[in-house]
Amino acid sequence: MSAVPLIASGALGLGVVLVAGREEDRGTQLLAAAAALRDEFEGAFDMDSDRRKHEKAVAAAKAALGEEAFAAAWARGEAMTAGEIVAFAQAG
């Protein structure tokens, strides 16, 4: 069994927490990474509650960062590999 779904789930959860804790840049990167992994391997978040959490955190991060900074953070997160996501999460 691949660890990728667990990494995506962890990135989503930590991203939501970071955005709520006013660390929007790091949170956005993890939210983007989670979305990219889900798109690549699953097609969608597992549950409606995951999707809602993701959408709410994305909206909050975008409002806090502004469009340009949000887009830059999203691009950095979207480009991460599963291994990079784990390292990024551990570094924070």
Buried (B, 14 or more C-beta within 10 A) or exposed (E): EEEBBEBBBBBBBBBBEBBBEEBBBBBBBBBBBBBBBBEEEEEEBEEEEBBEBBEEBBEBBBEBBEEEBBBBBBEBBBEBEBEBBBEBBEEE
